[in-house]
Amino acid sequence: MSATQDYFNLIVYAPALVGRDGRPLAVVHGMERALPGLRLGWTTSEKEDLIALSDRDDWVTAGSTNGGFPFLCNDEDHHVVTLTGWEGPAGPCDEPQFEVHARLPVNATVVAAAMGVLETVAEGAHARWGHMTPFRAAGDIAEQTAPTLAGPPSPPRGLPALKLFEHIRSPEIPYYLGWLNYWSAAAARAIGFPDPARDAELLSSSRRTATGGWVVRLTDAPLDLDNPAHLEALKRAYERFPEIGGRAAP
């Protein structure tokens, strides 16, 4: 693993929170169950000092306002894990969304648990789709969004240009791909996964979730786009799923 790939971005997109919604706590508890030894029992001050939370669950519930939940972290300087959620901008079809964002270190423990971590966070949030991707690869993937302020799209590494999320026809359609991909049952139907005739390779490294969704891993090791085999795997996946990023003809 490259030294520059020092943490994972995990993001899931779900329908907006409603009232005293239990999903924030489901996400927190699920992430702790999925990652051995994790305890998200702290937050930070404006000066970024750690603050221990004596009753974390009540604090999360009380703070789950304005469409999200407050910042949480562990207390391990060299293995920092963070988790928070907010109401993102209205997505496709002008629907408000609940976004969950986590940051996790790239180490053997996290890599071994990664599929379970993404699954529990996504299912706890009732997400439509999401991903977990090393930071450096996620940066290249973010540059696929088109158009850019600088003019016509110019994605790196020969990756396809993707539409802005507001131009995608359905909130179930993922905006882009990552290393690990969570697709709800509705998202999988929207992009045509799985097709046994075409998806044997992906199915060999995927698993079905309790709600009928899927966690799909593109490469065995965390995605490193300096690795030609990893880059080709990502390109093949985009070719297989033209709906992703709004590229399919209407």
N, C-alpha and C positions, 0 to 999 in steps of 0.2 A: 504494500500500500504506500502510495506517495505521501511524503511528510506534509504536503500541502492539503491533503484530504484528511484534515484532523477532526472534522465533525460531520455528522449527518444533519441535513434538513429533513424534517418530517412535517408534512402539511396535509390536512384533510379538509374537505369542503362538504358542508352539510346544510340541511334546511335551518333557517333561523330558529333560535331559542324562543320558547313561548312560556310566559309566566314563570312559575317555580319549576323550571325544567330540571330533571334529574341528570341530564347528560353530562354536565361538567364533572360531577363527582364520579360518574361511570367511567369517564375518560381517565381521571386521576387514578382511581382504583385499578383500572385495567392495566395502565402503564406500569404501575408498581408490581402487579402480579406477573406481568410478562417479562420484566427485567430483574433478574436475581439481585437481591440486596438493595434495590432502589427504594429510597424514602424521600418523597417530595414534601419535606416538612419545614421548608424555609421560604422566605421571600426576601426582597432587598429594599433598602431605603433609597431615597433620591440620591444619596451619596454612594450607593451600591454596597452598603454594609449589609451583611446577612442578619436577618431577623427570624428567630425561631418562632414557629406558630404553635401555641399550646393546644389549640383545638382546630387543627387544620381543616377538617371537614366542615365545621360550622362557618369558619372563615371563608372557605370557598363558596358555600351556599349563600352567605350574606353578600359576598362580592360578585355574585353572578348576575350582574345588572348590565344594562346597556348592550345586551346581546353577546356577552362573553363572560370570561372569568379571569381573576387576577393571576399575576405572575407567580409561579412556583419554581423551586429549584432544590437540589440536594446540597449536601455540605461536603463535597469532595473537590478540592481545588484542581486536581489533575484529571478528574473524570466528571466534568460538569454536565449535568442534565438539567434542562429548563423546559417548562411547559406553560403555555398560556392560551387564551382563546379570545376572539373578538368578533364583532359583527363586521364582515367585510363589505366592500361596495356591492351593490346589486349586480348579480351575475347575469347569465343568459336568461332571456325572457323577463328581465328586470326584477328578478326575485332576490330578496335579501338572503344573505348566507351567513352561517356560523362557521368560522374558520378556526381550526386548532393548529397551533404551531409548536413544535418541539425541536430541541437541539440536543444531540447525543454524541458522545465521543466515538471515533472509529477505533474500536479495540475488539479483542477476541470475544469478550462477553457480549457486547452489543451486537456484533455481527452474527453470533450464534443465535441470539434471541430476536433478531430484527424482524423476521416475518411475523412472529407473534406479537411484537410491539406494535407494528403497523396495524395488524388485524384488530387488536383489542382497542386501540385508540379510535380507529375508524368505525368499528361496530358500536363502541360506546357513544360516539357522537352521532350515530345513525347517518354516517357520511354517504354521499353519492360516489365520491372517488377521492383518491389521495395518493401520496407517494412518499418514499423515504430514499434519499439520494445523497451521496457525498457532496460536500459544499462546492468543490471545484467543478465537478460535472454539472451540478445544478446551475452554476453560473453560466456555463456554455449553453445549457438548455434554455435558460431564461432569455438568452439573446435571440432565440428563434421567433419570439413574438413579433408580429408585423402589423402595421408599419412602425417604424421607429421615428423618433423626433428628428433624426439626422437625414431621413429620407427613405428610400426604398429599403426593404428588408435585406440584410446581408448576414444570414446566420453563419456561425463558424463551422468548420470541419465538414462542409457539404451537407449539413443537416437541413431538413425542409423548413421553410418559413411557415409560421403558424398565425392564425388570426387572433386579434384581441378577443378576450373572453366575452365581451358584450356582443360580439358578432357571431358567436357560436349558437346554433339553433336550439339547444336544449341544455338545461343545467346538469343533466346526467352524462353529458359527453365530456371526457377529460380534456383539459386545455393542452396537456403535454404529457410526455412519458418520463419516468424516472427509473432508478435501479429496481426498487420494489414498487409495485403498483397495486393499489387497492381499487377494485371495481365492484361496486354494489351489483346486485342482480339486475337492477334497471340499467346501470352503466354498461354492464357486459352485454345486455341485449342491444343497447343503442349502438355499440361498436361491432357487434357480431361475433363475440367470443363466448364459448369456444366453438370452433369448427374442427371436429376430429380429423378431417382430412388435411387441414392446413396448420393446425396448432399442436401437433404432437410434441414438438420440441419445447414449446412454452408450457404445455400441460405437464411435462416431466419435471418442471421446476415451479409448479403452481400448487396452490391448495384451495379447496372450497371452504367457505366459512359457514357458520351455523345459520346465517340468514340467507344463504344462497349466493353470496358474493364470492369474489376471488381475490387472492393475493398472488400476484404474478411476478416472478423474479426474472430479469432479463439476462443476467450473468451470474455465475457462481460466486465470484468475488465482487466486492463493491465496485460499482461502475467507475472506470478510469478511462476517460476518452483519449488519453495518450496511448492506450493499448489498442492496436488496430482491430483485434478481435472484438473488443467491447464496443468500439465505434460502429463496426459492421452490425453487431447485434442490435444496437439502438436504431440504426438505419433500417434494418429488416423489419423491426417492429413498427416503425412509422409507415413503411410500405404496406405492411399487412393491415394496418388499421387507419385508413385514410380519413375516417370520421374524426379522429383525435386531432385537436387543434383546428377543427372546422375546415379541413382541406377537401372533403368530399364535395362533389357537385351537388347543388341543392336539388 
